[in-house]
Amino acid sequence: MLTEEERRENKRVAQRKWKARNREKASAYDRERYRMHASIRERMKARSSRWVQNNLERHAETSRVNRKRRYDSDPRYREAICKAARDFRKANPEKVKAQAAFNYQVRIGKIVRPIKCSICGDGGRIESYHHKGYAREHWFDVQWVCTRCHKRIRGGVN
């Protein structure tokens, strides 16, 4: 005889299999439920937000792959990205200069990328650096951080 937990797990497995076989029906059903029910919408948003917070690296990688795929296949999206980059460069010339100067120093080896995040101490590849200011005297005054800590610094998330 199955326990309650085993029955629930069997039901979840069966639902996943059904969704895999019937992607179109499942997607249409989910979209309709999302559209019609505010409580479901709020629960789904909260669950999604929690997942992103708990899986920042995985979310970042998935998002990067999806953006690349869309960039390669959709000319309107590509043009929108290029326009946004042009607008950013025009609106923030001091940031662009600081980033370019810093990246050049890293590329030629005068500045070496550290092994650990300066905030949390996690090892692995440090993906980001956070400028403490964009005035010329602060161009090389940066804090090396992992992606998670950089998001916390920029977004004010704890």
C-alpha positions as CSV (number, residue, x, y, z in Angstrom):
1,M,0.0,0.0,0.0
2,L,1.3,3.5,-0.9
3,T,1.8,6.2,1.6
4,E,0.2,9.6,1.0
5,E,3.5,11.1,0.0
6,E,4.2,8.3,-2.5
7,R,0.7,8.8,-4.1
8,R,1.3,12.5,-4.4
9,E,4.7,11.9,-6.0
10,N,3.1,9.4,-8.5
11,K,0.5,11.9,-9.4
12,R,3.2,14.6,-10.0
13,V,5.1,12.2,-12.2
14,A,2.0,11.4,-14.2
15,Q,1.2,15.1,-14.6
16,R,4.7,15.8,-15.8
17,K,4.5,13.0,-18.4
18,W,1.1,14.2,-19.6
19,K,2.4,17.8,-20.0
20,A,5.4,16.5,-21.9
21,R,3.1,14.6,-24.3
22,N,0.6,17.4,-24.6
23,R,2.6,20.6,-24.6
24,E,0.1,22.7,-26.6
25,K,-2.9,21.7,-24.5
26,A,-1.0,22.2,-21.3
27,S,0.3,25.6,-22.3
28,A,-3.1,26.8,-23.4
29,Y,-4.7,25.6,-20.1
30,D,-2.0,27.3,-18.0
31,R,-2.3,30.6,-19.9
32,E,-6.1,30.6,-19.4
33,R,-5.8,29.8,-15.7
34,Y,-3.1,32.5,-15.4
35,R,-5.3,35.1,-17.2
36,M,-8.6,34.3,-15.4
37,H,-7.5,33.9,-11.7
38,A,-5.7,36.6,-9.8
39,S,-4.8,34.3,-6.9
40,I,-3.1,31.8,-9.2
41,R,-1.3,34.7,-11.0
42,E,0.0,36.0,-7.6
43,R,1.1,32.5,-6.5
44,M,2.9,31.8,-9.8
45,K,4.7,35.2,-9.6
46,A,5.8,34.5,-6.0
47,R,6.9,31.0,-6.8
48,S,8.8,32.2,-9.9
49,S,10.5,35.0,-7.9
50,R,11.5,32.6,-5.1
51,W,13.0,30.2,-7.7
52,V,15.0,33.0,-9.3
53,Q,16.3,34.1,-5.9
54,N,17.4,30.5,-5.0
55,N,18.9,29.8,-8.5
56,L,20.5,33.0,-9.6
57,E,23.4,31.4,-11.5
58,R,21.1,28.9,-13.3
59,H,18.6,31.6,-14.1
60,A,21.3,33.8,-15.5
61,E,22.7,31.1,-17.7
62,T,19.3,30.1,-19.0
63,S,18.4,33.7,-19.7
64,R,21.7,34.3,-21.5
65,V,21.1,31.2,-23.7
66,N,17.5,32.3,-24.5
67,R,18.6,35.9,-25.3
68,K,21.3,34.7,-27.6
69,R,18.9,32.4,-29.4
70,R,16.4,35.2,-29.8
71,Y,19.1,37.7,-30.9
72,D,20.2,35.3,-33.6
73,S,16.7,34.5,-34.9
74,D,14.7,37.7,-34.6
75,P,16.0,40.8,-36.5
76,R,13.6,43.2,-34.7
77,Y,14.9,42.0,-31.3
78,R,18.5,42.4,-32.6
79,E,17.8,45.9,-33.7
80,A,16.1,46.8,-30.4
81,I,19.2,45.5,-28.5
82,C,21.5,47.5,-30.8
83,K,19.4,50.6,-30.3
84,A,19.4,50.2,-26.6
85,A,23.2,49.8,-26.6
86,R,23.6,52.9,-28.8
87,D,21.3,54.9,-26.5
88,F,23.3,53.7,-23.4
89,R,26.6,54.7,-24.9
90,K,25.2,58.1,-25.8
91,A,23.6,58.7,-22.4
92,N,26.6,57.4,-20.3
93,P,29.9,58.2,-22.0
94,E,31.8,58.3,-18.7
95,K,30.6,54.7,-17.8
96,V,31.6,53.5,-21.3
97,K,35.1,55.0,-21.0
98,A,35.6,53.6,-17.5
99,Q,34.5,50.1,-18.5
100,A,36.6,50.2,-21.7
101,A,39.7,51.3,-19.8
102,F,39.3,48.7,-17.1
103,N,38.6,45.9,-19.6
104,Y,41.8,46.9,-21.5
105,Q,43.9,46.7,-18.4
106,V,42.5,43.2,-17.6
107,R,43.0,42.1,-21.2
108,I,46.7,43.1,-21.2
109,G,47.3,41.5,-17.8
110,K,48.0,44.7,-15.7
111,I,44.9,43.9,-13.6
112,V,44.4,40.2,-12.6
113,R,40.9,38.8,-12.1
114,P,40.8,37.4,-8.5
115,I,39.6,33.8,-7.7
116,K,37.1,34.7,-4.9
117,C,34.3,37.2,-4.6
118,S,35.3,40.2,-2.5
119,I,32.0,40.2,-0.6
120,C,30.9,36.6,0.0
121,G,34.2,34.8,-0.6
122,D,32.7,32.2,-3.0
123,G,35.3,30.7,-5.3
124,G,35.0,30.0,-8.9
125,R,34.8,32.5,-11.8
126,I,34.2,36.1,-10.7
127,E,31.9,37.4,-13.5
128,S,31.5,41.0,-12.6
129,Y,33.2,44.0,-11.2
130,H,31.5,46.9,-9.5
131,H,32.8,50.4,-10.1
132,K,32.8,52.6,-7.1
133,G,32.6,55.7,-9.3
134,Y,33.0,56.6,-12.9
135,A,35.1,59.7,-12.5
136,R,38.6,59.3,-14.1
137,E,40.3,58.8,-10.7
138,H,37.9,55.9,-9.9
139,W,38.2,54.0,-13.2
140,F,40.3,51.3,-11.6
141,D,38.8,51.5,-8.2
142,V,36.5,48.4,-8.5
143,Q,35.2,45.7,-6.3
144,W,35.3,42.2,-7.8
145,V,32.1,40.4,-7.1
146,C,30.2,37.3,-8.2
147,T,27.0,37.7,-10.1
148,R,24.8,37.2,-7.1
149,C,26.6,39.9,-5.0
150,H,26.6,42.3,-8.0
151,K,22.8,41.9,-8.3
152,R,22.6,42.6,-4.6
153,I,24.7,45.7,-4.8
154,R,22.9,47.1,-7.9
155,G,19.4,46.1,-6.8
156,G,19.7,46.7,-3.1
157,V,18.7,43.1,-2.4
158,N,20.0,41.4,0.8
